[in-house]
Amino acid sequence: MEEPVKNTFPKKEHLSSLLLIGKLFAGGSKSLAVFPLRAVYMPVENAGLPAVSVLISVSKKRFKRAVKRNRVKRQIREAYRKNKSLLTDALEAKGKKLAIAFIWLDDELHASPEVEEKVKKLLQLIAERVG
């Protein structure tokens, strides 16, 4: 019997290492944009990390109110959680690991299905590029 795919986003998959985050934005990383999102990603060589470590950023410049920032972050997290297998399957087949940052680029709120569609498109593009 085949094991069902677990759509989870546990704490260990959150990108929290200041060193890694610094490297991700210092250069040597690649970037893709599918408005209203931008994904910055780079391969990582660390045995202790999961296949994909994710950071989600919504700037205070975009939304002054924390309620709106939190809503957008929740939408991105949920969309990633549902569709992360698009990327993790491709990475595990090649034995690679990635650090990804999702950055919100718009000043407007978007509907959850639209955000999910954009996250899905970004994950597919990253999977193709890494392969």
C-alpha positions as CSV (number, residue, x, y, z in Angstrom):
1,M,0.0,0.0,0.0
2,E,1.4,3.4,-1.0
3,E,1.8,6.0,1.7
4,P,-0.3,9.1,1.3
5,V,1.6,12.4,0.6
6,K,1.8,14.5,3.7
7,N,1.1,18.1,3.1
8,T,2.9,19.6,6.1
9,F,5.2,22.5,6.7
10,P,7.1,21.6,9.9
11,K,9.4,24.0,11.7
12,K,12.5,22.2,10.4
13,E,11.6,23.3,6.9
14,H,11.5,27.0,7.9
15,L,14.6,28.9,6.8
16,S,15.8,30.5,10.1
17,S,19.6,30.3,9.9
18,L,20.9,33.9,9.7
19,L,24.0,32.7,8.0
20,L,22.0,31.0,5.2
21,I,19.7,33.9,4.9
22,G,22.7,36.3,4.6
23,K,24.2,34.1,1.8
24,L,20.9,33.9,0.0
25,F,20.6,37.7,-0.3
26,A,24.4,38.4,-0.6
27,G,24.6,37.1,-4.1
28,G,25.2,33.8,-5.9
29,S,21.5,33.0,-5.7
30,K,19.0,33.0,-8.5
31,S,15.7,34.8,-8.7
32,L,12.4,34.3,-10.4
33,A,9.4,36.6,-10.4
34,V,5.7,35.7,-11.0
35,F,3.9,38.8,-10.0
36,P,3.0,39.4,-7.1
37,L,5.7,37.0,-5.8
38,R,9.4,36.7,-6.2
39,A,11.4,33.7,-5.3
40,V,15.1,33.9,-4.5
41,Y,16.7,30.5,-4.3
42,M,20.2,28.8,-4.1
43,P,21.5,25.3,-3.7
44,V,22.7,24.3,-0.2
45,E,25.3,21.8,0.8
46,N,24.3,20.9,4.3
47,A,23.5,17.3,5.5
48,G,21.4,18.6,8.4
49,L,18.9,20.4,6.3
50,P,15.6,19.2,4.7
51,A,15.3,19.1,0.9
52,V,13.9,22.6,0.9
53,S,14.1,25.4,3.5
54,V,11.7,28.2,3.0
55,L,11.5,31.9,4.1
56,I,8.4,34.0,3.6
57,S,8.8,37.8,3.6
58,V,6.1,40.5,3.3
59,S,7.5,44.0,3.7
60,K,6.2,46.6,6.1
61,K,6.6,49.0,3.2
62,R,3.9,47.1,1.3
63,F,1.4,46.7,4.2
64,K,1.6,49.0,7.2
65,R,-0.9,46.8,9.1
66,A,0.4,43.5,10.6
67,V,-3.0,41.9,10.0
68,K,-2.6,42.3,6.2
69,R,1.1,41.1,6.3
70,N,0.1,38.1,8.3
71,R,-2.8,37.3,5.9
72,V,-0.4,37.3,2.9
73,K,2.2,35.2,4.7
74,R,-0.5,32.7,5.7
75,Q,-1.7,32.5,2.1
76,I,1.8,31.8,0.8
77,R,2.5,29.3,3.5
78,E,-0.7,27.4,2.8
79,A,-0.1,27.4,-1.0
80,Y,3.5,26.2,-0.5
81,R,2.3,23.5,1.9
82,K,-0.2,22.1,-0.6
83,N,2.2,22.2,-3.6
84,K,5.6,21.6,-2.2
85,S,5.8,18.1,-3.6
86,L,6.2,19.6,-7.1
87,L,9.6,20.8,-6.0
88,T,10.7,18.2,-3.3
89,D,10.1,15.2,-5.6
90,A,12.4,16.8,-8.3
91,L,15.1,17.6,-5.7
92,E,15.1,14.3,-4.0
93,A,15.4,12.5,-7.3
94,K,18.6,14.5,-7.9
95,G,19.8,14.5,-4.3
96,K,19.9,18.3,-4.1
97,K,18.8,20.8,-1.4
98,L,17.6,24.3,-1.7
99,A,17.0,27.5,0.3
100,I,14.1,29.6,-1.0
101,A,12.8,33.0,0.0
102,F,9.3,34.0,-1.2
103,I,9.0,37.8,-1.3
104,W,5.7,39.7,-1.8
105,L,6.0,42.5,-4.4
106,D,2.5,44.0,-4.5
107,D,0.7,46.7,-2.3
108,E,-2.6,44.9,-2.8
109,L,-4.1,41.8,-1.2
110,H,-4.9,38.9,-3.6
111,A,-7.3,36.0,-3.4
112,S,-6.0,32.8,-2.0
113,P,-6.6,30.7,-5.2
114,E,-4.6,33.3,-7.2
115,V,-1.7,33.2,-4.7
116,E,-1.7,29.4,-4.8
117,E,-1.5,29.5,-8.6
118,K,1.5,31.8,-8.5
119,V,3.3,29.8,-5.9
120,K,2.7,26.6,-7.9
121,K,4.1,28.3,-11.0
122,L,7.2,29.4,-9.1
123,L,7.8,25.9,-7.7
124,Q,7.5,24.4,-11.2
125,L,9.9,26.9,-12.6
126,I,12.4,26.3,-9.8
127,A,12.1,22.5,-10.3
128,E,12.9,22.9,-14.0
129,R,15.8,25.2,-13.4
130,V,17.4,23.1,-10.7
131,G,17.1,20.0,-12.8
